[in-house]
Amino acid sequence: MNIFEKSRLNQSIALLVIVLLSFIVQVDVVEAQKPLQDAGRIENAHLSVVWNASKGVFHLARRGGPIFAALRFDGQPGKIRNSAWQHPRLGQGQLIESELSDGGTGRIILVTDLPFIFVQKQLTNQTSEDRLVHHEQPFVLMLDLPEPADELKALGTAGLTAPDKNPGSYAFLAIAAPESRRGVVSGWLSHDRGSGIIFSDIKGDSVEILPQIDYGRLRIKPGVKTDSEIFAIGLFDDARLGLEAYADAIARFYQIRLRPMMMGYCTWYSSPYGGASDEVHIAELSRTASEKLKPFGFDFVQIDDKWQLGQRRNGPAKNFYTHNPDGPYPGGMKKAAGQIRSAGLVPGIWFMPFAGDRDDPFFKQHLDWFVKREDGTPYWARWGGTSLDMTNPDTREYVRSFVHRIAHDWGYSYFKMDGLWTGTATKLTYVNNGYVQDDIGEAVFHDPDKTNIEAYRDGLKLVREAAGQDVFFLGCCVSQNMRSFGGSFGLVDAMRIGPDNGTSWKSLCRGPWHGTNRYFLHGRVWYNDPDPIYVRTKLPLEHARLICSWVTLSGQLNVFSEWLSDLPEDRVSLLRRTMPNHGLCPRPVDLFESELARIWLLTDTRGPVRRDVIGLFNWKENEPAEVDYSLSRIGLPKAKRFVGYDYWADDFVPAFADRIMCTLPAGSCRVLALRPESEYPQLVSTSRHITQGIIDVLEEVWDVENLTLRGRSRVVAADPYELRIIVPDDGESYSVTEAGVSPVDRDAGVQVTWKQTGPNVRVNIHSQNSRTIDWSVRFRKAE
């Protein structure tokens, strides 16, 4: 072979090598494009997760978008593998598992239709002895958002703070830019055995999120693996929608089906006849409430503390098995329930399901019922007394017996259950919103394999079994110790989301503060209870209107504590305008801008006519407040101009565009019903309710051929009812010629009068019976 032949052979070999290398590269490219591969990549319609081996982190991103966070497990990941995933409640999805250096397993999950990345760690015990886990910090998240870290806000149970000023939030945490509302929403989805906490900080130019689970005593047997709680994280253009999606995910995980919301009376704050009231005055209150308020949507009367047997020692007396024969109800609690029911109302009662008193003669012979300390003495906490051990079969039988007695023998179907945190066997930390270190884990349960949260949840499940499915559960209250916050998910119908309130300005604002920061849970996970509203005469009228308006527009649990017999008619009327609940889920507009949101939007799109009601609130007791806010940012539909009605001013709002601008006097509010300006007459408000038509107007139709506005409304007997109608073009386009009701309504004695002043029309309807009325207003066009 000559040199030329050798050269041609070498060229052929080289060409073959190039072809082979090209093929190998193409195969690698094709493999890299696969959505699921050993390198670790999963995605759904919303999000994607990619393993970055060089940095040892998982990158979290919107599908097709930039990375918004990096996640690092606490143990260096080893082998990475993908697989399909299935959950009985969450549904189908994809899973990345990574073996961790501590023997555990890191899991990242995408459910097909949910906008969250779920993270879970599988804990393990590689020793030959039981492993006790007090708390676990399974991973850390470093956020990568376009805004500088010091311009972001953190919203958690501690309220609105800078990310590096957040003391730790129970269950959830949102990091968002106030101006755009864009941000990351994170939260513990489950609280089955541990209490989920989220810390945040600023590291360099990034916000760090550090989730933590407090178990107290999670016992893991040798060679056993166990799953941690599930954490959720997602990126949202509006973090309010992310918080609502988080609450929806909790409801899906725990299969929450809330019982109908109730509205009623609590005896505790009443003046006079507060505390538990008594059997004479509870009957009088029930009769008066039935007469004056039941037609408007009032449901229950609830008896509070001081009815039960025992001495007040370290908080309330704690023998709830029977009443105190020398107390306010000598005839017994069954008789009291009967008095309430005879008025057509639901009987409610207060008690502490998981609290006892080691020094009470009733309990001294049953000290084995209590959770113990390490030295064998009963676990004791301030105000809560001695915690009942809900892992002990004998204790469980005792709780079952008195709960069954209250519900089935005495006949109470509304439970206000106080001191719930005692079921977790932790100390009182009242009032706490941000994270407070407590003594979780120091208590010793009868069943050592149960954690504090697990024992608590088992206790609530037992109370439900004993009470029955028809009893409405109100938990009270998470600020006593926030362990019962996430621990109650899926087990109560309503939750007191803050401490006791009162009529002082600072105390009055407690409910709105807590109810705003936790608004997204309402109607999804439970009904928020901000504690009673007040309308008593010692409260300035503006303050009474403000608290009534906030509770009504936010839609949260509506309870009052006023002695009705002595309440002036104008203050009783205030209560009537708050009832019933609208059943919608409104939003605070400036959630990430103000420590206590000043603007709320309630929108009803359930019918053919959209209705929007805006609440403007000044939470300063002694200073006026300026409001200047874009209508589009508030959430109203696009329109050249809006018209409406100011409820408390009892006046029409002249047409305006673009922005709401006004000055609110100290401690006051405005409630505006707004609609886009129309070419024909339209109903903008009614007098029945603060929501101005949302709960009472069933139908509204403009009959263009007959120039008639028709509608149907629910009215209450002898309650003056007014329709507020606006015609276009300053009232020069349409004039009222006639207003009336259907022949059936007319024959029933319903009367109608009307008056037009320029573009503003008021139609007054009077009915002596509660009924649904068909009304109509006929117009003529101006020539």
C-alpha positions in Angstrom: 0.0 0.0 0.0 1.5 3.3 -1.1 1.3 6.6 0.7 -1.6 7.8 -1.3 -3.6 4.7 -0.5 -2.8 5.0 3.2 -4.0 8.6 3.1 -7.3 7.7 1.5 -7.8 4.9 4.1 -7.1 7.4 6.9 -9.5 9.9 5.4 -12.2 7.2 5.2 -11.6 6.2 8.8 -11.7 9.8 9.9 -15.0 10.4 8.0 -16.5 7.3 9.6 -15.5 8.6 13.1 -17.0 12.0 12.4 -20.3 10.3 11.3 -20.4 8.2 14.4 -19.6 11.1 16.7 -22.3 13.1 15.0 -24.8 10.3 15.5 -23.9 10.1 19.2 -24.3 13.8 19.6 -27.7 13.7 17.9 -28.8 10.9 20.2 -27.7 12.9 23.2 -29.6 15.9 22.0 -32.8 13.8 21.5 -32.4 12.3 24.9 -31.9 15.7 26.5 -35.2 16.9 25.0 -37.2 14.1 26.7 -39.5 15.5 29.4 -38.6 12.7 31.8 -35.1 11.4 32.2 -32.7 10.2 34.7 -31.1 13.6 35.1 -34.4 14.7 36.8 -36.9 16.8 35.0 -40.7 17.0 35.5 -43.4 19.5 34.4 -47.1 20.0 34.3 -49.2 22.7 32.6 -48.0 25.3 35.1 -44.5 24.5 36.4 -41.3 22.7 35.8 -38.6 21.2 38.0 -35.1 20.5 36.7 -32.2 18.9 38.6 -28.9 20.8 38.4 -26.2 18.3 39.3 -23.3 20.8 39.2 -24.9 23.0 41.8 -26.7 20.3 43.8 -30.1 22.0 43.6 -33.5 21.7 41.9 -34.5 24.6 39.8 -38.1 25.6 40.0 -39.7 27.6 37.2 -42.8 28.3 35.4 -43.2 26.1 32.4 -41.3 27.8 29.6 -40.4 30.7 31.9 -37.4 31.7 34.0 -36.3 30.1 37.2 -37.9 31.6 40.3 -36.4 29.4 43.0 -33.6 26.9 43.8 -34.4 24.1 46.3 -31.7 22.3 48.2 -32.4 19.3 50.5 -30.5 19.1 53.8 -28.7 15.9 52.7 -26.6 15.9 49.6 -28.7 14.2 46.9 -27.4 11.0 45.4 -29.2 9.0 42.7 -32.0 10.9 41.0 -35.0 9.0 39.6 -38.4 10.0 38.1 -41.7 8.1 38.2 -45.4 8.6 37.9 -47.2 9.6 41.2 -50.7 9.0 42.5 -52.5 10.4 45.5 -56.0 9.4 46.6 -57.1 13.0 47.0 -54.7 15.2 45.1 -54.8 13.0 42.0 -52.1 12.0 39.4 -48.8 13.6 38.9 -45.0 13.1 38.4 -42.3 12.6 41.0 -38.6 13.2 41.3 -37.0 11.2 44.1 -33.5 11.8 45.3 -31.6 9.6 47.7 -30.1 11.8 50.5 -26.8 11.3 52.3 -28.6 11.0 55.7 -30.5 7.9 54.4 -33.7 9.8 53.8 -35.4 10.5 50.4 -36.3 13.9 49.0 -39.4 14.0 46.9 -40.6 16.7 44.5 -44.1 16.3 43.1 -46.1 18.0 40.4 -49.8 17.2 40.3 -51.3 17.4 36.9 -53.8 20.3 37.5 -52.4 22.2 40.5 -50.2 25.3 40.3 -47.9 24.2 43.1 -44.7 22.2 43.4 -45.0 19.8 46.4 -42.0 18.8 48.4 -41.8 16.0 51.0 -39.0 14.3 52.7 -39.0 10.7 53.8 -37.3 10.4 57.1 -35.4 7.3 58.2 -33.8 5.7 61.1 -30.5 3.9 60.2 -29.6 3.1 63.8 -30.5 0.1 66.1 -32.5 2.3 68.5 -35.6 4.4 68.3 -35.0 7.8 66.8 -36.9 10.8 68.3 -37.3 13.7 65.9 -38.1 17.0 67.6 -38.1 19.2 64.5 -37.0 18.9 60.9 -35.7 21.5 58.4 -35.9 19.3 55.3 -34.8 21.8 52.7 -34.1 25.4 51.9 -35.4 27.6 49.1 -33.6 30.5 47.5 -35.9 32.8 45.6 -34.9 34.4 42.3 -37.4 37.2 41.7 -36.8 40.3 39.5 -37.4 42.8 42.3 -34.7 43.6 44.9 -35.1 41.5 48.0 -35.5 44.6 50.2 -38.4 45.8 48.1 -40.4 42.6 48.7 -42.9 42.0 51.5 -43.6 38.8 53.5 -47.1 38.0 54.5 -47.7 35.3 57.2 -49.5 34.8 60.4 -47.3 37.5 61.9 -48.8 40.0 59.4 -47.0 42.0 56.7 -43.3 42.4 57.3 -40.0 42.7 55.5 -38.7 39.2 54.6 -35.9 39.5 57.1 -38.2 40.7 59.8 -40.6 37.8 59.7 -40.3 36.0 63.0 -41.6 32.8 61.5 -45.1 32.1 60.2 -47.3 29.1 61.0 -48.5 27.1 58.0 -48.1 29.7 55.2 -45.9 32.5 53.8 -46.2 34.7 50.7 -43.3 36.8 49.4 -44.6 39.4 47.0 -43.9 42.8 45.4 -46.5 45.2 46.7 -46.8 47.2 43.5 -47.2 44.3 41.1 -48.5 41.7 43.6 -46.4 39.2 41.8 -44.7 36.7 44.1 -44.2 33.3 45.6 -46.7 31.6 47.8 -45.6 28.7 50.0 -47.3 26.7 52.8 -47.5 23.4 54.5 -50.3 21.5 52.9 -50.6 18.8 55.6 -50.5 18.9 59.4 -51.1 15.3 60.2 -48.3 14.7 62.7 -46.2 17.9 62.7 -46.7 21.6 63.1 -45.5 23.4 60.0 -43.5 26.7 60.3 -41.9 28.9 57.6 -39.0 31.3 58.3 -37.6 33.8 55.8 -34.5 35.9 55.6 -32.5 37.9 53.1 -29.2 36.3 52.0 -27.2 38.6 49.6 -29.7 39.7 46.9 -32.1 36.8 47.5 -34.9 35.9 49.9 -34.3 32.6 51.6 -37.3 30.5 52.7 -36.6 27.9 55.4 -39.5 25.5 56.1 -39.5 23.7 59.4 -41.7 21.0 60.9 -42.0 20.8 64.7 -42.9 17.3 65.8 -42.2 17.3 69.5 -41.6 13.6 69.7 -41.8 11.8 66.3 -40.6 8.2 67.1 -39.1 6.3 64.2 -38.3 2.7 64.8 -35.0 1.2 63.6 -34.8 0.6 59.9 -38.2 2.3 59.3 -38.9 5.2 56.9 -41.8 7.7 57.4 -43.1 10.5 55.3 -42.9 14.1 56.5 -45.6 16.7 56.0 -46.2 18.0 52.4 -45.0 21.5 51.5 -46.3 23.6 48.6 -44.7 26.4 46.6 -45.8 28.3 43.5 -45.2 31.5 41.6 -48.2 33.8 40.9 -48.8 37.0 39.0 -51.1 37.9 41.9 -50.0 36.4 45.1 -53.6 36.8 46.5 -54.7 34.3 43.9 -51.8 32.0 45.0 -53.0 32.2 48.7 -56.5 31.3 47.6 -55.2 28.4 45.5 -53.2 27.2 48.5 -56.4 27.2 50.6 -58.2 25.3 47.8 -55.4 22.7 47.8 -55.7 22.2 51.6 -59.5 21.8 51.1 -58.8 19.2 48.4 -56.2 17.4 50.5 -58.4 17.1 53.5 -61.6 16.8 51.5 -63.2 19.7 53.3 -67.0 20.1 53.0 -68.0 23.0 55.2 -71.4 23.0 56.8 -73.7 26.0 56.1 -72.5 29.1 57.9 -74.5 30.3 60.8 -75.1 33.8 62.3 -75.9 34.4 65.9 -75.4 35.6 69.5 -72.7 34.9 72.1 -73.5 35.6 75.7 -69.9 36.3 76.8 -69.5 40.0 76.0 -73.1 41.0 76.7 -73.7 43.9 79.1 -75.8 43.2 81.1 -76.1 39.5 81.5 -72.7 38.5 80.1 -70.6 35.4 80.8 -73.0 32.5 80.5 -76.2 34.7 81.0 -78.8 32.8 82.9 -81.9 30.7 82.3 -84.3 33.6 82.7 -82.5 36.1 80.4 -81.4 33.5 77.8 -85.1 32.8 77.2 -85.8 36.5 77.0 -82.9 37.1 74.6 -84.0 34.1 72.4 -87.5 35.4 72.1 -86.4 39.0 71.3 -83.8 37.7 68.7 -86.4 35.5 67.1 -88.8 38.4 66.8 -86.4 41.1 65.7 -83.6 39.3 63.8 -84.6 35.8 62.7 -86.5 37.1 59.6 -83.2 38.7 58.6 -81.1 35.6 58.8 -80.3 35.2 62.5 -79.6 31.5 63.5 -78.3 30.6 66.9 -77.9 31.6 70.6 -74.7 30.4 72.2 -74.1 30.1 76.0 -70.6 30.8 77.0 -68.3 30.0 80.0 -69.6 29.7 83.6 -72.4 27.2 83.2 -70.2 24.2 84.0 -69.5 22.5 87.4 -66.2 23.1 89.3 -64.2 25.9 90.6 -62.5 28.6 88.6 -58.9 27.7 89.1 -56.2 28.5 86.6 -58.8 29.6 84.1 -62.4 28.4 83.8 -63.9 25.5 85.7 -63.4 22.4 83.7 -66.0 19.8 84.5 -68.2 19.8 81.4 -69.9 16.6 82.1 -72.6 18.5 84.1 -73.8 22.0 85.0 -73.4 23.8 88.2 -76.7 23.5 90.1 -76.0 26.6 92.1 -75.0 28.5 88.9 -76.9 30.4 86.2 -78.8 27.3 85.0 -80.2 25.5 88.0 -82.7 23.8 85.7 -80.0 22.2 83.7 -78.5 22.7 80.3 -81.1 20.6 78.5 -83.8 23.0 79.7 -81.7 26.0 78.5 -81.3 24.4 75.1 -85.1 23.8 75.0 -85.7 27.5 75.7 -83.6 28.5 72.8 -85.1 26.0 70.5 -88.6 26.9 71.4 -87.8 30.4 69.9 -87.0 28.7 66.6 -83.3 29.1 67.1 -80.3 26.8 67.2 -78.8 26.2 70.8 -75.1 26.7 71.1 -72.7 26.1 74.0 -69.1 26.8 75.0 -66.8 24.2 76.4 -63.1 23.1 76.5 -63.0 19.5 75.1 -59.4 18.7 76.0 -58.9 20.5 79.4 -59.2 19.2 82.9 -58.2 20.2 86.4 -56.0 17.8 88.4 -57.1 19.5 91.6 -60.8 19.2 91.0 -62.4 16.4 93.1 -64.0 15.1 89.9 -60.6 14.5 88.3 -58.5 13.5 91.3 -59.7 9.9 91.0 -58.8 9.9 87.3 -55.3 11.4 87.1 -54.4 8.7 84.6 -56.6 10.6 82.1 -54.0 13.3 81.8 -50.9 13.8 79.7 -47.8 13.4 81.8 -44.5 15.1 82.2 -41.2 13.2 82.3 -41.5 12.9 86.2 -44.9 11.3 85.9 -46.9 14.3 87.1 -49.9 15.5 85.1 -49.0 18.0 82.3 -50.2 21.4 83.4 -50.4 24.7 81.5 -51.5 28.2 82.4 -55.2 28.8 81.9 -55.6 25.5 80.1 -55.2 23.5 83.2 -54.3 19.8 82.9 -54.3 18.4 79.3 -56.4 15.4 78.7 -54.5 12.6 77.0 -56.3 11.8 73.8 -54.2 8.8 73.1 -55.5 7.1 76.3 -58.6 4.9 75.7 -60.1 5.8 79.1 -59.7 9.5 78.4 -61.2 9.1 75.0 -64.2 7.4 76.5 -64.7 10.2 79.0 -64.5 12.9 76.3 -66.8 10.9 74.1 -69.4 10.6 76.9 -69.7 14.3 77.8 -69.6 15.4 74.1 -72.4 12.9 73.3 -74.3 14.2 76.3 -74.0 17.8 75.2 -75.1 17.1 71.6 -77.6 14.3 72.0 -79.0 14.4 75.5 -79.0 18.2 76.0 -79.6 19.1 72.3 -76.8 21.6 71.4 -75.9 21.6 67.8 -73.4 24.6 67.8 -70.1 24.0 69.6 -67.7 26.8 70.6 -64.7 24.8 71.6 -62.2 26.8 73.6 -58.6 26.1 74.6 -58.1 23.7 71.7 -54.4 23.9 72.0 -54.6 21.9 75.2 -55.2 18.9 73.0 -51.6 19.4 71.7 -50.2 19.4 75.3 -48.3 22.6 74.9 -48.1 25.8 77.0 -50.2 28.9 76.5 -48.5 31.5 74.3 -51.4 33.9 74.1 -51.3 36.1 72.1 -48.9 34.8 69.4 -49.1 35.2 65.7 -45.4 35.0 64.7 -43.5 31.9 65.7 -43.0 31.3 69.5 -40.9 28.5 70.8 -42.9 26.5 73.2 -42.5 23.2 75.0 -43.8 20.9 72.3 -42.3 17.5 72.9 -42.0 17.7 76.6 -45.3 16.1 77.3 -45.4 12.3 77.5 -48.5 10.6 76.0 -50.1 7.3 76.9 -49.2 6.2 73.3 -45.6 7.1 72.8 -45.9 6.7 69.0 -48.3 9.6 68.7 -47.0 13.1 68.3 -48.6 16.2 69.9 -50.4 17.2 66.7 -51.5 13.6 66.0 -53.0 13.4 69.4 -54.8 16.7 68.9 -56.2 15.7 65.6 -57.3 12.3 66.9 -59.1 14.2 69.7 -61.0 16.4 67.3 -62.0 13.5 65.2 -63.4 11.8 68.3 -65.4 14.9 69.2 -66.9 14.8 65.7 -67.8 11.1 66.0 -69.5 11.7 69.4 -71.3 14.9 68.4 -72.5 13.8 65.0 -72.3 15.2 61.5 -75.0 17.9 62.0 -73.2 19.9 64.8 -71.4 23.1 63.7 -67.8 23.3 65.1 -66.3 26.6 66.0 -62.6 26.3 67.2 -61.4 28.9 69.7 -58.8 30.2 69.3 -55.5 29.9 67.4 -53.9 32.8 69.1 -53.8 30.9 72.4 -51.1 28.7 70.8 -50.8 28.5 67.1 -50.1 24.8 67.2 -53.9 24.4 66.7 -53.8 26.6 63.5 -52.6 24.1 60.9 -53.5 21.2 63.2 -57.2 22.0 62.8 -57.2 22.0 59.0 -60.1 19.8 57.9 -61.6 19.3 61.4 -63.6 22.4 62.2 -66.2 24.5 60.4 -65.1 27.8 61.7 -62.1 29.1 63.7 -61.6 32.1 65.9 -58.6 33.6 64.0 -57.6 36.1 66.7 -57.8 36.9 70.4 -60.8 38.2 72.3 -61.9 41.7 71.1 -63.8 44.5 72.8 -65.2 48.0 72.2 -61.9 49.9 72.6 -60.5 51.0 69.3 -57.4 48.8 69.6 -59.5 45.8 70.6 -62.1 46.5 67.9 -59.4 46.3 65.2 -58.1 42.9 66.3 -60.6 40.9 64.3 -60.1 42.8 61.0 -56.3 42.5 61.4 -56.4 38.8 61.8 -59.3 38.3 59.3 -57.4 40.2 56.6 -54.1 38.4 56.9 -55.9 35.0 56.8 -58.8 36.0 54.5 -58.0 33.3 51.9 -58.8 30.5 54.4 -62.4 31.8 54.8 -65.0 29.7 53.0 -62.3 27.3 51.8 -60.6 25.7 54.8 -63.0 27.1 57.4 -65.1 30.2 58.2 -63.0 32.9 59.8 -64.5 34.1 63.1 -63.1 37.6 64.0 -65.1 37.7 67.3 -68.3 39.7 67.8 -69.3 42.9 66.2 -70.5 45.7 68.5 -73.3 48.2 68.0 -74.0 49.2 71.6 -74.6 52.9 72.2 -71.3 53.5 74.0 -69.6 52.8 70.7 -69.6 55.9 68.3 -71.9 55.3 65.3 -69.0 55.6 62.8 -67.1 52.8 64.7 -70.2 50.6 64.8 -70.8 51.1 61.0 -67.1 50.4 60.3 -67.0 47.0 62.1 -70.4 46.0 60.8 -69.4 46.9 57.2 -66.0 45.1 57.4 -67.5 41.8 58.8 -70.4 42.0 56.2 -68.2 42.7 53.2 -65.4 40.3 54.1 -68.2 37.7 54.6 -66.6 36.3 57.8 -68.6 34.7 60.6 -71.1 37.2 62.0 -71.7 37.0 65.8 -72.8 39.7 68.1 -73.1 40.0 71.9 -75.6 42.8 72.5 -78.4 42.7 75.0 -81.2 43.2 72.5 -84.0 44.2 74.9 -82.3 47.5 75.7 -80.8 48.2 72.3 -82.2 51.2 70.5 -84.0 50.5 67.2 -81.4 52.3 65.1 -78.6 50.0 66.5 -80.8 46.9 66.0 -81.2 48.1 62.4 -77.4 48.0 62.0 -77.4 44.3 63.0 -80.2 43.6 60.5 -78.1 45.1 57.6 -75.4 42.6 58.2 -77.6 39.5 57.9 -77.5 37.1 56.2 -74.0 36.3 54.9 -73.5 36.7 51.2 -71.6 33.4 50.8 -68.9 34.8 48.5 -65.2 35.1 48.8 -64.1 38.8 48.5 -60.5 40.1 48.5 -58.6 42.8 50.3 -57.2 45.0 47.5 -54.1 46.4 49.2 -53.1 43.2 51.0 -49.4 43.7 50.4 -49.4 47.4 50.8 -51.0 48.0 54.2 -50.6 46.3 57.5 -54.4 46.3 57.7 -56.0 46.4 54.3 -58.0 49.6 53.7 -59.8 48.5 50.6 -62.0 45.4 50.0 -63.8 44.3 46.8 -66.8 42.1 46.8 -67.9 40.9 43.4 -71.0 38.8 42.6 -71.0 37.2 39.1 -73.5 34.4 40.0 -76.4 36.0 38.0 -76.7 37.8 34.6 -75.9 41.1 36.3 -72.5 41.6 37.8 -72.5 43.5 41.1 -69.4 45.1 42.7 -69.3 46.6 46.2 -66.2 48.4 47.5 -65.4 48.9 51.1 -63.1 51.8 52.1 -61.9 51.7 55.7 -59.9 54.1 57.8 -58.3 52.1 60.7 -56.9 55.3 62.3 -58.9 56.3 65.3 -57.9 59.9 65.4 -56.7 60.8 61.9 -58.4 61.2 58.5 -57.1 59.0 55.7 -56.7 59.8 52.0 -57.8 57.2 49.4 -56.5 57.5 45.9 -56.7 54.2 44.0 -57.1 53.0 40.4 -60.4 51.3 39.7 -58.7 48.8 37.4 -56.2 47.9 40.2 -59.1 47.5 42.6 -60.6 44.9 40.1 -63.5 46.6 38.5 -64.3 45.8 34.9 -63.2 48.2 32.1 -65.6 51.1 31.6 -65.5 54.8 30.6 -67.3 55.8 33.7 -69.0 54.3 36.8 -72.1 55.2 38.7 -73.2 54.0 42.1 -74.4 54.5 45.6 -72.8 55.3 48.9 -74.6 53.2 51.5 -74.0 55.0 54.8 -74.2 58.5 53.2 -77.5 57.3 51.7 -76.8 59.1 48.5 -76.1 58.4 44.8 -72.5 58.6 43.6 -72.1 61.0 40.6 -70.5 59.4 37.5 -66.7 59.3 37.7 -63.8 57.6 35.9 -60.4 55.9 36.5 -59.8 56.4 40.2 -61.5 56.5 43.6 -60.4 59.6 45.5 -61.8 60.6 48.8 -61.0 61.6 52.4 -62.3 59.2 55.1 -62.8 60.7 58.6 -61.1 59.0 61.5 -62.5 55.6 62.3 -65.0 55.6 59.5 -65.8 53.7 56.3 -67.6 54.1 53.0 -69.4 51.3 51.2 -69.9 51.9 47.5 -72.0 49.8 45.1 -70.6 50.6 41.6 -71.7 49.7 38.1 -70.4 50.8 34.7 -72.5 53.7 33.3 -75.2 52.3 31.0 -77.3 53.5 28.1 -80.5 52.5 29.9 -81.8 52.7 33.5 -80.1 50.2 36.0 -80.4 49.3 39.6 -77.3 50.3 41.5 -78.3 49.6 45.2 -81.0 48.5 47.6 -81.5 49.4 51.3 -81.9 45.9 52.6 -78.3 45.0 53.2 -74.8 46.5 53.3 -74.0 44.6 50.1 -76.8 46.6 48.3 -78.6 44.0 46.3 -76.3 41.0 46.4 -78.3 39.0 48.9 -81.8 40.3 48.0 -82.0 41.0 44.3 -82.7 37.7 42.5 -83.3 39.2 39.0 -82.9 42.4 37.1 -83.8 42.8 33.4 -84.2 45.8 31.1 -87.1 45.4 28.7 -86.0 47.6 25.8 -89.3 47.2 23.9 -91.5 48.3 26.8 -88.9 50.6 28.4 -89.3 48.8 31.7 -86.8 47.7 34.3 -88.1 44.5 35.9 -86.8 42.6 38.9 -87.4 40.2 41.7 -86.4 40.9 45.3 -86.6 39.2 48.7 -88.0 41.5 51.3 -88.5 41.2 55.0 -91.9 41.8 56.6 -92.4 45.5 57.7 -88.9 46.4 56.7 -88.9 49.4 54.4 -87.2 48.4 51.1 -85.8 50.9 48.6 -84.6 50.4 45.1 -81.9 52.9 43.9 -81.9 53.3 40.1 -79.8 55.5 37.9 -80.8 56.6 34.4 -78.2 57.9 31.9 -77.5 61.3 30.5 -78.1 63.3 33.7 -81.7 62.1 33.9 -82.7 63.8 30.6 -83.0 60.5 28.7 -85.6 58.6 30.7 -88.4 59.6 33.1 -90.3 57.3 35.3 -94.0 57.0 34.4 -95.0 54.1 36.7 -93.7 51.8 39.4 -95.5 48.7 40.7 -95.5 45.1 41.6 -97.2 42.0 40.3 -100.9 41.5 40.8 -100.2 38.7 43.3 -98.0 41.1 45.3 -100.5 43.9 45.0 -103.3 41.7 46.2 -101.2 40.8 49.2 -101.1 44.4 50.2 -97.6 45.4 48.9 -97.4 49.1 48.4 -95.1 51.1 46.0 -94.1 54.7 45.8 -91.4 56.4 43.7 -89.6 59.7 43.3 -87.2 60.8 40.5 -84.6 63.6 41.0 -82.6 64.1 37.8 -80.9 60.8 37.0 -81.7 59.4 40.4 -84.8 57.3 41.1 -85.9 55.9 44.4 -88.6 53.2 44.5 -90.0 52.4 48.0 -91.7 49.0 48.5 -93.6 48.1 51.7 -94.8 44.6 52.5 -96.3 43.4 55.7 -95.1 39.8 55.0 -91.6 38.4 54.2 -91.9 37.4 50.5 -90.2 37.5 47.1 -91.7 40.4 45.2 -91.8 41.0 41.4 -91.4 44.7 40.8 -91.3 46.8 37.7 -90.4 50.5 36.8 -91.7 51.9 33.5 -90.0 54.8 31.8 -90.5 57.0 28.8 -87.8 58.5 26.6 -87.2 62.2 26.5 -88.3 63.8 23.2 
